[in-house]
């Protein structure tokens, strides 16, 4: 779950100034890797349309870069 851990670390950086990440925009590559990692970790496929990631709503899976919204 390296990619998920990296995203959670970036979330912590985003929240360092007191904001709370309520949503996340993923790149297509990140969405694919996250889906695979979650499948490996939990033993079931979360499906093509990921809805949440550790409490954050997944707002898009076609972003040019990873970004969070508060």
C-alpha positions as a printed NumPy array, in Angstrom:
array([[  0.   ,   0.   ,   0.   ],
       [  2.868,   2.304,  -0.809],
       [  0.825,   4.626,  -3.014],
       [ -1.97 ,   4.927,  -0.463],
       [  0.614,   5.703,   2.247],
       [  2.159,   8.384,   0.029],
       [ -1.238,   9.974,  -0.563],
       [ -1.985,   9.945,   3.16 ],
       [  1.375,  11.646,   3.787],
       [  0.5  ,  14.324,   1.213],
       [ -2.892,  14.696,   2.893],
       [ -1.136,  15.336,   6.209],
       [  0.994,  18.02 ,   4.545],
       [ -2.148,  19.617,   3.085],
       [ -3.778,  19.614,   6.533],
       [ -0.726,  20.981,   8.365],
       [ -2.128,  24.53 ,   8.317],
       [ -5.441,  23.526,   9.902],
       [ -7.433,  22.678,   6.776],
       [ -9.187,  19.327,   6.504],
       [ -9.075,  17.377,   3.25 ],
       [-12.679,  16.512,   2.46 ],
       [-12.091,  15.492,  -1.138],
       [ -9.337,  14.331,  -3.417],
       [ -8.778,  14.507,  -7.167],
       [ -6.751,  11.558,  -8.47 ],
       [ -4.864,  11.085, -11.699],
       [ -5.935,   8.068, -13.792],
       [ -2.654,   6.341, -12.929],
       [ -3.11 ,   6.882,  -9.181],
       [ -6.709,   5.643,  -9.319],
       [ -5.591,   2.444, -11.034],
       [ -2.784,   1.785,  -8.548],
       [ -4.977,   2.58 ,  -5.54 ],
       [ -7.675,   0.215,  -6.766],
       [ -5.074,  -2.553,  -7.15 ],
       [ -3.514,  -1.856,  -3.724],
       [ -6.901,  -1.873,  -1.985],
       [ -7.769,  -5.133,  -3.747],
       [ -4.522,  -6.692,  -2.525],
       [ -4.993,  -5.383,   1.012],
       [ -8.696,  -6.176,   1.533],
       [ -9.06 ,  -9.133,  -0.822],
       [-11.916,  -7.657,  -2.833],
       [-12.116,  -5.279,  -5.759],
       [-13.6  ,  -1.897,  -4.797],
       [-14.782,  -1.425,  -8.394],
       [-13.998,   1.078, -11.083],
       [-15.822,   3.943,  -9.428],
       [-13.96 ,   4.543,  -6.19 ],
       [-16.098,   6.688,  -3.892],
       [-14.015,   7.334,  -0.798],
       [-10.457,   6.96 ,   0.364],
       [ -9.938,   6.974,   4.128],
       [-12.702,   9.499,   4.753],
       [-12.089,  11.691,   1.708],
       [-14.569,  11.781,  -1.135],
       [-12.952,  10.951,  -4.461],
       [-14.104,  13.867,  -6.573],
       [-12.433,  12.837,  -9.809],
       [-10.153,  10.19 , -11.221],
       [ -9.009,  12.083, -14.294],
       [ -7.115,  14.993, -12.77 ],
       [ -3.822,  16.152, -14.253],
       [ -2.275,  16.022, -10.776],
       [ -3.182,  14.885,  -7.278],
       [ -4.932,  17.624,  -5.325],
       [ -7.055,  17.932,  -2.217],
       [-10.038,  20.143,  -1.436],
       [-11.243,  21.283,   1.94 ]])
